[in-house]
Amino acid sequence: MYSAQILADGSGMAGWIASFQTAWNTGAMWNELTAAGALIGLVVVFSFGYRIIRKLVKGVSKGKANI
């Protein structure tokens, strides 16, 4: 992620907003989203897999496994 630098002539919130607007653009946003895309995909695959495995082994202790 790009580090925001406070401008020398701007102080306080106005300086922070000005530096944020120059550092954060659509290119920076897409870079962050593509970096997080692998994690999002992993979470989705894990959640579906966990749900299927849980459904398959739900009745194993009673001898009623659904395979």
DAWO-V307132 format. One record per run of one state. SS is the DSSP state (h for helix, s for strand, l for the rest). FROM is the first residue (numbers start at 1). TO is the last residue. Records with the same first field share a line. If there is no record, write none. Layout:
SS->FROM-TO + FROM-TO
This chain:
l->1-11 + 24-25 + 57-59 + 63-67
h->12-23 + 26-56 + 60-62
